[in-house]
């Protein structure tokens, strides 16, 4: 029956969602869509997928929502313990290694999320993405993840300019995310963009097509 | 490799000697005929397209919301315009309302090609009716022609959930027709994957005396 809708989607596309991180001149941008849904049904438009770890480090977790929440709480615990022991904030490289180890610990029963990390290592931008079992990929331009990752890669390749100022980075990052979301049924319903600079973080919510 | 011709206008006899003469490119322009391969049972072959493990590009588009209802001002038809292949949006500007003729509209849900082709075919049938009977075809008759055509292809994998809406001598008319050959007369219908949501809104807000 063509009208019974139980789609055979991969488990990573059950909730949908997209995250993107991009580097600029001494700044990093990280953005996500805000949709929460179950396959084709949309339930909320205020479900962010990017979390603050510290003032210079953000983590994006697209994929299965329950695993995203659990992983975020586990990492929050580990980061807090690190800060108590080391009496300093965790740096992006060390944090990426931490995430990678936790994911590989569950090699044969993984968390269905492919994280994206964006932060400042001193004043140098750092972006990293990994697959669901923790293989890290560090690039010097941008990383993407989520249900529209192919569209995101395509548009980032076209629109990315190295060493942009925070304002220009915001525009480029937003356009990449918005246009890729418009080609994906299970991402969208708003966007949140964070621009991290050495002086602070600017966060903006974008009003987008609500479909 | 022989192909037979499935004639959907008049039931032609394939053994007819006149048909045997049509060879080469002349046969390709034979009107009102669809080719099906003779070597394989055609329904089994066509069921290949219903398998769940197909690559994305081979899956037909089903994500749609269409609705229509009768009210004091006539019939109103509303459709979305998205086409999706799995989770990928292939187009945001699809025309899902098909103009069968100046007073009949059809909607598209299910396979886009199936709906577009057979509703165009219905338009041809309606025009021929007008020429033979010197009056416009009624919505009831038009929807019945479509339903009967689809019933002939029942089980062969056509995918259509369409509404035929229009105006005739007895006023506004609305029928739901689908690929199983179902034909239902009604005042309010919604078809497609989003139909459940549309029914929720319609059932709470519908009144016959809504203004335009």
Interface residues (C-beta under 8 A of the other chain):
Chain A: X2 X3 X5 X7 X8 X9 X13 X16 X40 X147 X148 X151 X182 X183 X184 X185 X186 X211
Chain B: X52 X53 X60 X62 X63 X82 X84 X86 X87 X88 X89 X92 X110 X159 X161 X179 X191 X192 X193 X195
